[in-house]
Amino acid sequence: MTTVHHLARAVGSTGSTTPAYRVDLRVGTHQFVADESAAAGGSDFGPSPFGLVLSGLAACTATTLRMYATHKGWELTAVKIDVRYDVDDEGQHVIERTITVPADLTTEQRDRLARIAERTPVTLAIRAGTPISTTFLPRDA
């Protein structure tokens, strides 16, 4: 029998009285806003949906690398994760992730962190193309 482990939950809501494309979000005890840029018709009140996805990837990568370095007793004084989502003229999608670590890490440490970055939970979920099940519920206005 397969056991399901709940990892995260986010709730988003919008309505006719909020600015176009603004979404109020709640994740656990945290509340924040997502929106589209002004160029896309929004008001730029918060990150775009793709910005939020990339933020999750960057946060997971940074956290995982810090955890691993701590476990190994390495001094990882800083780590910067720069993530981009690009689409070319042929419609090919690619996520580019650049990881910057202190120069005093050895080549072996950088190589090990690079391998760990390829196996972070969010990296694996994105690469696996996690299935999405959708249910629509009617609600009175």
TIPA-663730 format. One record per residue: residue number from 1; residue in one letter; x, y, z of N, C-alpha, C in turn. Coordinates in nm, 4 decimals. Layout:
pos / code / n_east / n_north / n_up / ca_east / ca_north / ca_up / c_east / c_north / c_up
NUM / A / X / Y / Z / X / Y / Z / X / Y / Z
...
END
This chain:
pos / code / n_east / n_north / n_up / ca_east / ca_north / ca_up / c_east / c_north / c_up
1 / M / 0.0832 / -0.1173 / 0.0000 / 0.0000 / 0.0000 / 0.0000 / 0.0886 / 0.1250 / 0.0000
2 / T / 0.0586 / 0.2215 / -0.0851 / 0.1361 / 0.3437 / -0.0967 / 0.0896 / 0.4459 / 0.0059
3 / T / 0.1846 / 0.5053 / 0.0749 / 0.1542 / 0.6111 / 0.1704 / 0.1797 / 0.7461 / 0.1039
4 / V / 0.0888 / 0.8386 / 0.1190 / 0.1032 / 0.9724 / 0.0630 / 0.1492 / 1.0666 / 0.1732
5 / H / 0.2534 / 1.1444 / 0.1458 / 0.3072 / 1.2409 / 0.2418 / 0.2789 / 1.3814 / 0.1907
6 / H / 0.2043 / 1.4588 / 0.2673 / 0.1716 / 1.5961 / 0.2294 / 0.2953 / 1.6835 / 0.2446
7 / L / 0.3376 / 1.7527 / 0.1379 / 0.4570 / 1.8358 / 0.1428 / 0.4259 / 1.9849 / 0.1515
8 / A / 0.3231 / 2.0302 / 0.0839 / 0.2930 / 2.1733 / 0.0831 / 0.1518 / 2.1960 / 0.0321
9 / R / 0.0969 / 2.3121 / 0.0674 / -0.0338 / 2.3521 / 0.0174 / -0.0343 / 2.5023 / -0.0006
10 / A / -0.0871 / 2.5478 / -0.1112 / -0.1030 / 2.6902 / -0.1384 / -0.2473 / 2.7135 / -0.1808
11 / V / -0.3050 / 2.8243 / -0.1356 / -0.4410 / 2.8607 / -0.1728 / -0.4359 / 3.0000 / -0.2344
12 / G / -0.4911 / 3.0148 / -0.3521 / -0.4948 / 3.1435 / -0.4204 / -0.6380 / 3.1841 / -0.4479
13 / S / -0.6661 / 3.3134 / -0.4377 / -0.8010 / 3.3614 / -0.4673 / -0.7950 / 3.4975 / -0.5352
14 / T / -0.8919 / 3.5211 / -0.6195 / -0.9069 / 3.6479 / -0.6893 / -1.0556 / 3.6713 / -0.7099
15 / G / -1.0928 / 3.7897 / -0.7431 / -1.2346 / 3.8182 / -0.7633 / -1.2549 / 3.9452 / -0.8436
16 / S / -1.3806 / 3.9773 / -0.8665 / -1.4132 / 4.0927 / -0.9505 / -1.3794 / 4.2255 / -0.8846
17 / T / -1.3569 / 4.2273 / -0.7539 / -1.3244 / 4.3527 / -0.6865 / -1.1739 / 4.3737 / -0.6709
18 / T / -1.0934 / 4.2776 / -0.7146 / -0.9478 / 4.2930 / -0.7076 / -0.8966 / 4.3351 / -0.8448
19 / P / -0.7802 / 4.3983 / -0.8499 / -0.7234 / 4.4357 / -0.9803 / -0.7039 / 4.3121 / -1.0687
20 / A / -0.7125 / 4.3354 / -1.2000 / -0.6978 / 4.2251 / -1.2959 / -0.5682 / 4.1495 / -1.2713
21 / Y / -0.5764 / 4.0191 / -1.2654 / -0.4648 / 3.9257 / -1.2539 / -0.3988 / 3.9211 / -1.1157
22 / R / -0.4408 / 4.0026 / -1.0209 / -0.3869 / 3.9940 / -0.8850 / -0.4461 / 3.8698 / -0.8183
23 / V / -0.3609 / 3.7949 / -0.7509 / -0.4043 / 3.6761 / -0.6781 / -0.3492 / 3.6853 / -0.5363
24 / D / -0.4381 / 3.6758 / -0.4380 / -0.3965 / 3.6709 / -0.2986 / -0.3658 / 3.5261 / -0.2649
25 / L / -0.2481 / 3.5041 / -0.2092 / -0.2008 / 3.3687 / -0.1823 / -0.1795 / 3.3468 / -0.0338
26 / R / -0.2033 / 3.2223 / 0.0058 / -0.1754 / 3.1807 / 0.1422 / -0.1038 / 3.0457 / 0.1363
27 / V / 0.0105 / 3.0399 / 0.2028 / 0.0870 / 2.9163 / 0.2137 / 0.1176 / 2.9011 / 0.3618
28 / G / 0.0480 / 2.8102 / 0.4258 / 0.0629 / 2.7958 / 0.5708 / 0.0193 / 2.9245 / 0.6383
29 / T / 0.1067 / 2.9832 / 0.7172 / 0.0747 / 3.1081 / 0.7874 / 0.1189 / 3.2310 / 0.7083
30 / H / 0.1715 / 3.2108 / 0.5893 / 0.2254 / 3.3214 / 0.5097 / 0.1230 / 3.3692 / 0.4076
31 / Q / 0.1095 / 3.5009 / 0.3961 / 0.0204 / 3.5599 / 0.2976 / 0.1006 / 3.6533 / 0.2085
32 / F / 0.0761 / 3.6444 / 0.0781 / 0.1443 / 3.7319 / -0.0157 / 0.0623 / 3.7414 / -0.1434
33 / V / 0.1133 / 3.8163 / -0.2393 / 0.0382 / 3.8468 / -0.3608 / 0.1190 / 3.8046 / -0.4828
34 / A / 0.0501 / 3.7541 / -0.5825 / 0.1092 / 3.7302 / -0.7141 / 0.0337 / 3.8166 / -0.8136
35 / D / 0.0988 / 3.8520 / -0.9203 / 0.0361 / 3.9365 / -1.0216 / 0.1160 / 3.9224 / -1.1504
36 / E / 0.0592 / 3.9675 / -1.2568 / 0.1326 / 3.9763 / -1.3829 / 0.1964 / 4.1141 / -1.3922
37 / S / 0.2970 / 4.1256 / -1.4746 / 0.3622 / 4.2547 / -1.4959 / 0.2658 / 4.3496 / -1.5660
38 / A / 0.2967 / 4.4777 / -1.5623 / 0.2141 / 4.5767 / -1.6322 / 0.2127 / 4.5474 / -1.7822
39 / A / 0.3263 / 4.5010 / -1.8355 / 0.3344 / 4.4691 / -1.9784 / 0.2401 / 4.3554 / -2.0169
40 / A / 0.2089 / 4.2676 / -1.9202 / 0.1187 / 4.1542 / -1.9463 / -0.0246 / 4.1847 / -1.9039
41 / G / -0.0543 / 4.3100 / -1.8671 / -0.1903 / 4.3481 / -1.8310 / -0.2183 / 4.3512 / -1.6823
42 / G / -0.1200 / 4.3189 / -1.6005 / -0.1391 / 4.3214 / -1.4561 / -0.0947 / 4.4537 / -1.3966
43 / S / -0.0851 / 4.4555 / -1.2651 / -0.0426 / 4.5763 / -1.1945 / 0.0930 / 4.5591 / -1.1267
44 / D / 0.1563 / 4.4432 / -1.1436 / 0.2885 / 4.4146 / -1.0882 / 0.2924 / 4.4302 / -0.9363
45 / F / 0.1856 / 4.3831 / -0.8690 / 0.1798 / 4.3883 / -0.7224 / 0.2670 / 4.2819 / -0.6566
46 / G / 0.3057 / 4.1820 / -0.7319 / 0.3854 / 4.0728 / -0.6778 / 0.4474 / 3.9943 / -0.7902
47 / P / 0.5198 / 3.8882 / -0.7580 / 0.5825 / 3.8077 / -0.8616 / 0.4789 / 3.7404 / -0.9514
48 / S / 0.5201 / 3.7127 / -1.0737 / 0.4339 / 3.6396 / -1.1667 / 0.4282 / 3.4928 / -1.1254
49 / P / 0.3322 / 3.4178 / -1.1788 / 0.3294 / 3.2739 / -1.1485 / 0.4600 / 3.2027 / -1.1829
50 / F / 0.5210 / 3.2344 / -1.2975 / 0.6495 / 3.1712 / -1.3297 / 0.7580 / 3.2183 / -1.2333
51 / G / 0.7515 / 3.3443 / -1.1901 / 0.8456 / 3.3933 / -1.0898 / 0.8361 / 3.3141 / -0.9607
52 / L / 0.7131 / 3.2784 / -0.9234 / 0.6939 / 3.1992 / -0.8016 / 0.7499 / 3.0577 / -0.8174
53 / V / 0.7293 / 2.9975 / -0.9340 / 0.7849 / 2.8638 / -0.9593 / 0.9376 / 2.8685 / -0.9493
54 / L / 0.9973 / 2.9690 / -1.0152 / 1.1431 / 2.9816 / -1.0114 / 1.1926 / 3.0131 / -0.8708
55 / S / 1.1156 / 3.0903 / -0.7947 / 1.1523 / 3.1188 / -0.6558 / 1.1584 / 2.9908 / -0.5741
56 / G / 1.0622 / 2.9017 / -0.5967 / 1.0624 / 2.7734 / -0.5269 / 1.1851 / 2.6911 / -0.5621
57 / L / 1.2220 / 2.6911 / -0.6892 / 1.3409 / 2.6172 / -0.7321 / 1.4673 / 2.6783 / -0.6713
58 / A / 1.4775 / 2.8107 / -0.6732 / 1.5952 / 2.8769 / -0.6164 / 1.6040 / 2.8523 / -0.4659
59 / A / 1.4910 / 2.8647 / -0.3970 / 1.4906 / 2.8444 / -0.2515 / 1.5268 / 2.7007 / -0.2162
60 / C / 1.4702 / 2.6051 / -0.2868 / 1.4991 / 2.4647 / -0.2593 / 1.6463 / 2.4339 / -0.2858
61 / T / 1.7000 / 2.4882 / -0.3939 / 1.8401 / 2.4645 / -0.4263 / 1.9311 / 2.5222 / -0.3180
62 / A / 1.9073 / 2.6477 / -0.2810 / 1.9912 / 2.7122 / -0.1790 / 1.9827 / 2.6384 / -0.0457
63 / T / 1.8615 / 2.6042 / -0.0043 / 1.8416 / 2.5352 / 0.1226 / 1.9097 / 2.3989 / 0.1225
64 / T / 1.8902 / 2.3237 / 0.0166 / 1.9486 / 2.1893 / 0.0087 / 2.1016 / 2.1955 / 0.0116
65 / L / 2.1587 / 2.2901 / -0.0610 / 2.3038 / 2.3018 / -0.0629 / 2.3581 / 2.3432 / 0.0740
66 / R / 2.2881 / 2.4338 / 0.1416 / 2.3314 / 2.4731 / 0.2770 / 2.3215 / 2.3550 / 0.3729
67 / M / 2.2119 / 2.2800 / 0.3652 / 2.1962 / 2.1625 / 0.4515 / 2.3084 / 2.0622 / 0.4277
68 / Y / 2.3379 / 2.0364 / 0.2995 / 2.4417 / 1.9395 / 0.2663 / 2.5775 / 1.9859 / 0.3172
69 / A / 2.6091 / 2.1133 / 0.2941 / 2.7379 / 2.1667 / 0.3390 / 2.7498 / 2.1582 / 0.4912
70 / T / 2.6423 / 2.1920 / 0.5616 / 2.6426 / 2.1830 / 0.7079 / 2.6664 / 2.0390 / 0.7524
71 / H / 2.5972 / 1.9457 / 0.6877 / 2.6126 / 1.8037 / 0.7197 / 2.7574 / 1.7578 / 0.7010
72 / K / 2.8226 / 1.8101 / 0.5978 / 2.9605 / 1.7718 / 0.5687 / 3.0623 / 1.8510 / 0.6505
73 / G / 3.0143 / 1.9537 / 0.7239 / 3.1058 / 2.0361 / 0.8015 / 3.1802 / 2.1387 / 0.7177
74 / W / 3.1289 / 2.1681 / 0.5986 / 3.1901 / 2.2665 / 0.5109 / 3.1376 / 2.4047 / 0.5469
75 / E / 3.2225 / 2.5053 / 0.5356 / 3.1781 / 2.6419 / 0.5592 / 3.1303 / 2.7010 / 0.4269
76 / L / 3.0000 / 2.7006 / 0.4090 / 2.9386 / 2.7593 / 0.2903 / 2.8817 / 2.8937 / 0.3348
77 / T / 2.9655 / 2.9970 / 0.3288 / 2.9284 / 3.1273 / 0.3852 / 2.8180 / 3.1957 / 0.3068
78 / A / 2.8073 / 3.1660 / 0.1792 / 2.7029 / 3.2263 / 0.0953 / 2.6795 / 3.1370 / -0.0256
79 / V / 2.5586 / 3.1414 / -0.0749 / 2.5266 / 3.0734 / -0.2000 / 2.4213 / 3.1590 / -0.2704
80 / K / 2.4398 / 3.1804 / -0.3989 / 2.3449 / 3.2584 / -0.4784 / 2.2924 / 3.1700 / -0.5901
81 / I / 2.1603 / 3.1664 / -0.6030 / 2.0959 / 3.0862 / -0.7074 / 2.0224 / 3.1831 / -0.8003
82 / D / 2.0611 / 3.1861 / -0.9257 / 1.9968 / 3.2711 / -1.0268 / 1.9264 / 3.1780 / -1.1252
83 / V / 1.7939 / 3.1904 / -1.1338 / 1.7162 / 3.0985 / -1.2169 / 1.6373 / 3.1780 / -1.3205
84 / R / 1.6425 / 3.1323 / -1.4440 / 1.5673 / 3.1961 / -1.5540 / 1.4831 / 3.0912 / -1.6246
85 / Y / 1.3646 / 3.1337 / -1.6696 / 1.2791 / 3.0477 / -1.7512 / 1.2686 / 3.1155 / -1.8868
86 / D / 1.3172 / 3.0519 / -1.9898 / 1.3177 / 3.1099 / -2.1239 / 1.2443 / 3.0195 / -2.2223
87 / V / 1.1883 / 3.0833 / -2.3245 / 1.1223 / 3.0127 / -2.4344 / 1.1791 / 3.0699 / -2.5636
88 / D / 1.2266 / 2.9822 / -2.6527 / 1.2821 / 3.0328 / -2.7791 / 1.1737 / 3.0430 / -2.8861
89 / D / 1.2117 / 3.0886 / -3.0046 / 1.1165 / 3.1108 / -3.1141 / 1.0484 / 2.9825 / -3.1604
90 / E / 1.1099 / 2.8673 / -3.1369 / 1.0496 / 2.7390 / -3.1744 / 0.9608 / 2.6831 / -3.0640
91 / G / 0.9477 / 2.7549 / -2.9537 / 0.8618 / 2.7104 / -2.8446 / 0.9308 / 2.6169 / -2.7461
92 / Q / 1.0630 / 2.6041 / -2.7560 / 1.1368 / 2.5201 / -2.6622 / 1.1540 / 2.5948 / -2.5305
93 / H / 1.1203 / 2.5283 / -2.4216 / 1.1296 / 2.5870 / -2.2882 / 1.2556 / 2.5360 / -2.2196
94 / V / 1.3217 / 2.6248 / -2.1468 / 1.4402 / 2.5840 / -2.0717 / 1.4499 / 2.6674 / -1.9442
95 / I / 1.4901 / 2.6011 / -1.8379 / 1.5197 / 2.6705 / -1.7129 / 1.6715 / 2.6697 / -1.6989
96 / E / 1.7283 / 2.7889 / -1.6858 / 1.8727 / 2.8051 / -1.6666 / 1.8968 / 2.8383 / -1.5203
97 / R / 1.9779 / 2.7590 / -1.4537 / 2.0095 / 2.7826 / -1.3124 / 2.1604 / 2.8032 / -1.3001
98 / T / 2.1985 / 2.9166 / -1.2417 / 2.3389 / 2.9470 / -1.2174 / 2.3593 / 2.9544 / -1.0669
99 / I / 2.4552 / 2.8779 / -1.0178 / 2.4830 / 2.8711 / -0.8741 / 2.6209 / 2.9316 / -0.8502
100 / T / 2.6256 / 3.0322 / -0.7637 / 2.7516 / 3.0968 / -0.7284 / 2.7837 / 3.0652 / -0.5828
101 / V / 2.9029 / 3.0118 / -0.5604 / 2.9486 / 2.9751 / -0.4255 / 3.0830 / 3.0426 / -0.4011
102 / P / 3.1269 / 3.0479 / -0.2759 / 3.2555 / 3.1113 / -0.2457 / 3.3709 / 3.0455 / -0.3222
103 / A / 3.4657 / 3.1276 / -0.3643 / 3.5796 / 3.0800 / -0.4431 / 3.6707 / 2.9870 / -0.3642
104 / D / 3.6634 / 2.9922 / -0.2307 / 3.7554 / 2.9096 / -0.1517 / 3.7107 / 2.7643 / -0.1374
105 / L / 3.5954 / 2.7287 / -0.1931 / 3.5574 / 2.5861 / -0.1935 / 3.6486 / 2.5116 / -0.2894
106 / T / 3.6796 / 2.3883 / -0.2567 / 3.7644 / 2.3081 / -0.3453 / 3.6839 / 2.2652 / -0.4678
107 / T / 3.7550 / 2.2227 / -0.5696 / 3.6903 / 2.1717 / -0.6903 / 3.6008 / 2.0533 / -0.6556
108 / E / 3.6481 / 1.9657 / -0.5674 / 3.5699 / 1.8497 / -0.5259 / 3.4413 / 1.8922 / -0.4544
109 / Q / 3.4494 / 1.9936 / -0.3683 / 3.3295 / 2.0430 / -0.2994 / 3.2305 / 2.1025 / -0.3988
110 / R / 3.2791 / 2.1832 / -0.4930 / 3.1896 / 2.2423 / -0.5944 / 3.1250 / 2.1332 / -0.6796
111 / D / 3.2030 / 2.0342 / -0.7183 / 3.1489 / 1.9242 / -0.7986 / 3.0414 / 1.8477 / -0.7217
112 / R / 3.0647 / 1.8240 / -0.5941 / 2.9663 / 1.7523 / -0.5120 / 2.8396 / 1.8350 / -0.4965
113 / L / 2.8539 / 1.9659 / -0.4716 / 2.7362 / 2.0524 / -0.4607 / 2.6588 / 2.0579 / -0.5928
114 / A / 2.7310 / 2.0546 / -0.7054 / 2.6649 / 2.0537 / -0.8366 / 2.5809 / 1.9268 / -0.8530
115 / R / 2.6335 / 1.8137 / -0.8091 / 2.5566 / 1.6881 / -0.8177 / 2.4348 / 1.6925 / -0.7246
116 / I / 2.4516 / 1.7503 / -0.6062 / 2.3400 / 1.7626 / -0.5118 / 2.2322 / 1.8540 / -0.5697
117 / A / 2.2729 / 1.9628 / -0.6339 / 2.1764 / 2.0570 / -0.6928 / 2.0869 / 1.9883 / -0.7958
118 / E / 2.1403 / 1.8910 / -0.8651 / 2.0614 / 1.8195 / -0.9667 / 1.9583 / 1.7259 / -0.9042
119 / R / 1.9655 / 1.7048 / -0.7723 / 1.8741 / 1.6110 / -0.7067 / 1.7906 / 1.6766 / -0.5961
120 / T / 1.7769 / 1.8090 / -0.5975 / 1.6923 / 1.8726 / -0.4959 / 1.5473 / 1.8317 / -0.5203
121 / P / 1.4651 / 1.8326 / -0.4173 / 1.3259 / 1.7894 / -0.4346 / 1.2486 / 1.8673 / -0.5406
122 / V / 1.2652 / 1.9989 / -0.5464 / 1.1913 / 2.0768 / -0.6468 / 1.2479 / 2.0522 / -0.7861
123 / T / 1.3791 / 2.0380 / -0.7979 / 1.4389 / 2.0036 / -0.9267 / 1.3799 / 1.8734 / -0.9791
124 / L / 1.3743 / 1.7731 / -0.8935 / 1.3214 / 1.6428 / -0.9352 / 1.1736 / 1.6512 / -0.9718
125 / A / 1.0955 / 1.7290 / -0.8960 / 0.9521 / 1.7425 / -0.9258 / 0.9301 / 1.8098 / -1.0609
126 / I / 1.0076 / 1.9144 / -1.0890 / 0.9934 / 1.9836 / -1.2179 / 1.0357 / 1.8919 / -1.3316
127 / R / 1.1484 / 1.8263 / -1.3164 / 1.1976 / 1.7376 / -1.4231 / 1.1066 / 1.6181 / -1.4473
128 / A / 1.0428 / 1.5701 / -1.3413 / 0.9567 / 1.4527 / -1.3547 / 0.8256 / 1.4863 / -1.4237
129 / G / 0.7937 / 1.6167 / -1.4319 / 0.6646 / 1.6528 / -1.4907 / 0.5520 / 1.6013 / -1.4026
130 / T / 0.5559 / 1.6354 / -1.2758 / 0.4593 / 1.5879 / -1.1775 / 0.3161 / 1.6016 / -1.2292
131 / P / 0.2366 / 1.4942 / -1.2278 / 0.0977 / 1.5020 / -1.2733 / 0.0160 / 1.5984 / -1.1869
132 / I / -0.0791 / 1.6653 / -1.2480 / -0.1686 / 1.7570 / -1.1785 / -0.3111 / 1.7058 / -1.1953
133 / S / -0.3782 / 1.6821 / -1.0845 / -0.5178 / 1.6416 / -1.0860 / -0.6019 / 1.7643 / -1.0522
134 / T / -0.7034 / 1.7946 / -1.1322 / -0.7842 / 1.9137 / -1.1131 / -0.9295 / 1.8768 / -1.0876
135 / T / -0.9907 / 1.9384 / -0.9876 / -1.1319 / 1.9218 / -0.9564 / -1.1976 / 2.0589 / -0.9549
136 / F / -1.3125 / 2.0739 / -1.0197 / -1.3889 / 2.1985 / -1.0174 / -1.5044 / 2.1818 / -0.9206
137 / L / -1.5242 / 2.2806 / -0.8338 / -1.6358 / 2.2814 / -0.7391 / -1.7231 / 2.4042 / -0.7639
138 / P / -1.8539 / 2.3898 / -0.7683 / -1.9411 / 2.5063 / -0.7850 / -1.9491 / 2.5852 / -0.6538
139 / R / -1.9617 / 2.7157 / -0.6669 / -1.9736 / 2.8006 / -0.5493 / -2.0752 / 2.9086 / -0.5794
140 / D / -2.1638 / 2.9330 / -0.4839 / -2.2581 / 3.0427 / -0.5013 / -2.1835 / 3.1738 / -0.4883
141 / A / -2.2222 / 3.2714 / -0.5717 / -2.1553 / 3.4021 / -0.5707 / -2.1844 / 3.4749 / -0.4477
END
